[in-house]
Amino acid sequence: MTSLTEESINKEQEKLLLAVFANNISAMKISKILCEHSQNDILTTDMIVSGLIYRLMTPMNDDEIQTSMNEAESVLYAESSSDEEDIITVDEPLNNKRKIKYNNCNCDICMQCRICLLNFKDFIPNDPLGDIVKNSIYETCKQYNLVL
């Protein structure tokens, strides 16, 4: 019987972290597309949650996986520089419960996001990591008073 060394465990944890990070990078690309296809110039919580749901429910193809993994590696292992972009955030009101808003664009990604939002409650992830992501989406929505 082979025992796992601390080094091999760390490498496996690093691979898992990289995969989760790559998935989030891809979800943010989807969120950016939703923003670009909306009447809004600001990336909203609704768009980010929609991107995360889309990415959870819609598997990446091989090219998307490779691109996202490469981007995750370059970010994870990059030296920090002064060329980093400033990110503008907007505080959204948290007082009133409301349904997640989506755009009316009929491109494939925007339509698939709407379908994913409609079916999210009944979606059953096929692995424990998917369960964690689904639960974190529910927690985020709860924190921001968003109704799925």
C-alpha positions as a LaTeX table, in Angstrom:
\begin{tabular}{lrrr}
\hline
Residue & $x$ (\AA) & $y$ (\AA) & $z$ (\AA) \\
\hline
Met1 & 0.00 & 0.00 & 0.00 \\
Thr2 & 1.36 & 3.39 & $-1.00$ \\
Ser3 & 1.11 & 6.32 & 1.34 \\
Leu4 & 0.71 & 9.83 & 0.03 \\
Thr5 & 3.55 & 12.13 & 0.80 \\
Glu6 & 2.99 & 15.69 & 1.86 \\
Glu7 & 4.44 & 16.83 & $-1.46$ \\
Ser8 & 2.01 & 14.74 & $-3.52$ \\
Ile9 & $-0.91$ & 15.96 & $-1.40$ \\
Asn10 & 0.18 & 19.56 & $-1.96$ \\
Lys11 & 0.41 & 18.95 & $-5.72$ \\
Glu12 & $-3.10$ & 17.47 & $-5.76$ \\
Gln13 & $-4.43$ & 20.42 & $-3.75$ \\
Glu14 & $-2.71$ & 22.80 & $-6.17$ \\
Lys15 & $-4.32$ & 21.03 & $-9.15$ \\
Leu16 & $-7.74$ & 21.29 & $-7.51$ \\
Leu17 & $-7.21$ & 24.97 & $-6.72$ \\
Leu18 & $-6.13$ & 25.58 & $-10.30$ \\
Ala19 & $-9.23$ & 23.81 & $-11.67$ \\
Val20 & $-11.58$ & 25.81 & $-9.42$ \\
Phe21 & $-9.81$ & 29.03 & $-10.36$ \\
Ala22 & $-10.02$ & 28.17 & $-14.08$ \\
Asn23 & $-13.74$ & 27.47 & $-13.68$ \\
Asn24 & $-14.25$ & 30.86 & $-12.00$ \\
Ile25 & $-12.29$ & 32.61 & $-14.76$ \\
Ser26 & $-14.61$ & 31.00 & $-17.31$ \\
Ala27 & $-17.69$ & 31.98 & $-15.27$ \\
Met28 & $-16.49$ & 35.59 & $-15.18$ \\
Lys29 & $-16.09$ & 35.55 & $-18.98$ \\
Ile30 & $-19.73$ & 34.47 & $-19.22$ \\
Ser31 & $-20.71$ & 37.25 & $-16.80$ \\
Lys32 & $-18.83$ & 39.78 & $-18.94$ \\
Ile33 & $-20.70$ & 38.57 & $-22.05$ \\
Leu34 & $-24.00$ & 39.02 & $-20.17$ \\
Cys35 & $-22.94$ & 42.56 & $-19.29$ \\
Glu36 & $-21.90$ & 43.37 & $-22.86$ \\
His37 & $-25.23$ & 42.04 & $-24.16$ \\
Ser38 & $-27.30$ & 44.02 & $-21.66$ \\
Gln39 & $-28.29$ & 47.65 & $-21.45$ \\
Asn40 & $-25.98$ & 48.01 & $-18.45$ \\
Asp41 & $-22.35$ & 49.13 & $-18.53$ \\
Ile42 & $-21.65$ & 47.82 & $-15.03$ \\
Leu43 & $-21.12$ & 44.19 & $-14.14$ \\
Thr44 & $-23.78$ & 43.40 & $-11.55$ \\
Thr45 & $-24.19$ & 40.72 & $-8.91$ \\
Asp46 & $-26.97$ & 39.23 & $-11.05$ \\
Met47 & $-24.59$ & 38.80 & $-13.98$ \\
Ile48 & $-21.89$ & 37.23 & $-11.82$ \\
Val49 & $-24.33$ & 34.77 & $-10.24$ \\
Ser50 & $-25.74$ & 33.96 & $-13.68$ \\
Gly51 & $-22.22$ & 33.31 & $-15.00$ \\
Leu52 & $-21.46$ & 30.99 & $-12.09$ \\
Ile53 & $-24.72$ & 29.10 & $-12.59$ \\
Tyr54 & $-24.12$ & 28.81 & $-16.33$ \\
Arg55 & $-20.61$ & 27.46 & $-15.77$ \\
Leu56 & $-21.81$ & 24.98 & $-13.15$ \\
Met57 & $-24.56$ & 23.63 & $-15.38$ \\
Thr58 & $-22.88$ & 23.93 & $-18.80$ \\
Pro59 & $-19.64$ & 21.95 & $-19.13$ \\
Met60 & $-16.69$ & 23.51 & $-20.92$ \\
Asn61 & $-15.42$ & 21.93 & $-24.11$ \\
Asp62 & $-11.75$ & 20.88 & $-24.35$ \\
Asp63 & $-10.63$ & 24.20 & $-25.85$ \\
Glu64 & $-12.40$ & 26.22 & $-23.14$ \\
Ile65 & $-10.85$ & 24.03 & $-20.44$ \\
Gln66 & $-7.35$ & 24.44 & $-21.85$ \\
Thr67 & $-7.74$ & 28.20 & $-22.29$ \\
Ser68 & $-9.14$ & 28.66 & $-18.77$ \\
Met69 & $-6.43$ & 26.44 & $-17.23$ \\
Asn70 & $-3.71$ & 28.41 & $-19.04$ \\
Glu71 & $-5.19$ & 31.70 & $-17.84$ \\
Ala72 & $-5.49$ & 30.38 & $-14.29$ \\
Glu73 & $-1.85$ & 29.24 & $-14.32$ \\
Ser74 & $-0.64$ & 32.56 & $-15.67$ \\
Val75 & $-2.54$ & 34.48 & $-12.99$ \\
Leu76 & $-1.65$ & 32.08 & $-10.19$ \\
Tyr77 & 2.05 & 31.98 & $-10.96$ \\
Ala78 & 2.52 & 35.54 & $-12.22$ \\
Glu79 & 4.71 & 38.00 & $-10.46$ \\
Ser80 & 2.73 & 41.02 & $-9.34$ \\
Ser81 & 3.23 & 44.13 & $-11.41$ \\
Ser82 & 2.14 & 47.71 & $-11.41$ \\
Asp83 & 0.20 & 47.10 & $-14.66$ \\
Glu84 & $-2.75$ & 45.54 & $-12.83$ \\
Glu85 & $-6.20$ & 46.84 & $-13.75$ \\
Asp86 & $-8.25$ & 48.78 & $-11.25$ \\
Ile87 & $-11.58$ & 47.12 & $-10.63$ \\
Ile88 & $-14.58$ & 49.35 & $-10.07$ \\
Thr89 & $-17.24$ & 47.95 & $-7.80$ \\
Val90 & $-20.70$ & 49.23 & $-7.08$ \\
Asp91 & $-22.49$ & 48.67 & $-3.80$ \\
Glu92 & $-25.90$ & 47.19 & $-4.49$ \\
Pro93 & $-28.81$ & 47.56 & $-2.08$ \\
Leu94 & $-29.31$ & 44.46 & 0.06 \\
Asn95 & $-32.56$ & 45.36 & 1.79 \\
Asn96 & $-35.27$ & 44.03 & $-0.50$ \\
Lys97 & $-35.57$ & 40.50 & $-1.82$ \\
Arg98 & $-35.78$ & 40.39 & $-5.58$ \\
Lys99 & $-35.53$ & 37.95 & $-8.44$ \\
Ile100 & $-32.29$ & 37.83 & $-10.43$ \\
Lys101 & $-32.53$ & 40.05 & $-13.48$ \\
Tyr102 & $-31.35$ & 38.89 & $-16.88$ \\
Asn103 & $-31.04$ & 40.50 & $-20.28$ \\
Asn104 & $-33.25$ & 39.96 & $-23.33$ \\
Cys105 & $-30.48$ & 39.04 & $-25.76$ \\
Asn106 & $-31.16$ & 35.96 & $-27.84$ \\
Cys107 & $-27.58$ & 34.82 & $-28.46$ \\
Asp108 & $-26.79$ & 31.23 & $-27.47$ \\
Ile109 & $-25.01$ & 32.16 & $-24.22$ \\
Cys110 & $-27.66$ & 34.59 & $-22.97$ \\
Met111 & $-30.49$ & 32.17 & $-23.79$ \\
Gln112 & $-28.62$ & 29.29 & $-22.12$ \\
Cys113 & $-28.09$ & 31.45 & $-19.01$ \\
Arg114 & $-31.84$ & 32.05 & $-18.78$ \\
Ile115 & $-32.48$ & 28.32 & $-19.15$ \\
Cys116 & $-29.90$ & 27.55 & $-16.46$ \\
Leu117 & $-31.49$ & 30.09 & $-14.09$ \\
Leu118 & $-34.91$ & 28.50 & $-14.62$ \\
Asn119 & $-33.59$ & 24.98 & $-13.99$ \\
Phe120 & $-31.04$ & 25.71 & $-11.25$ \\
Lys121 & $-33.22$ & 24.58 & $-8.33$ \\
Asp122 & $-33.65$ & 21.12 & $-9.87$ \\
Phe123 & $-30.04$ & 20.76 & $-11.03$ \\
Ile124 & $-28.10$ & 17.97 & $-9.31$ \\
Pro125 & $-24.32$ & 18.32 & $-9.63$ \\
Asn126 & $-22.47$ & 15.12 & $-10.50$ \\
Asp127 & $-19.64$ & 15.54 & $-7.99$ \\
Pro128 & $-18.99$ & 16.90 & $-4.47$ \\
Leu129 & $-17.23$ & 20.01 & $-5.82$ \\
Gly130 & $-20.35$ & 20.82 & $-7.85$ \\
Asp131 & $-22.40$ & 20.54 & $-4.66$ \\
Ile132 & $-20.06$ & 23.00 & $-2.94$ \\
Val133 & $-20.38$ & 25.45 & $-5.84$ \\
Lys134 & $-24.18$ & 25.15 & $-5.91$ \\
Asn135 & $-24.38$ & 25.73 & $-2.15$ \\
Ser136 & $-22.07$ & 28.74 & $-2.38$ \\
Ile137 & $-24.32$ & 30.22 & $-5.08$ \\
Tyr138 & $-27.33$ & 29.77 & $-2.80$ \\
Glu139 & $-25.44$ & 31.40 & 0.09 \\
Thr140 & $-24.39$ & 34.34 & $-2.09$ \\
Cys141 & $-27.97$ & 34.84 & $-3.24$ \\
Lys142 & $-29.18$ & 34.69 & 0.35 \\
Gln143 & $-26.59$ & 37.30 & 1.37 \\
Tyr144 & $-27.64$ & 39.63 & $-1.47$ \\
Asn145 & $-31.38$ & 38.92 & $-1.05$ \\
Leu146 & $-31.57$ & 37.43 & $-4.55$ \\
Val147 & $-34.29$ & 34.92 & $-5.33$ \\
Leu148 & $-33.48$ & 32.15 & $-7.78$ \\
\hline
\end{tabular}
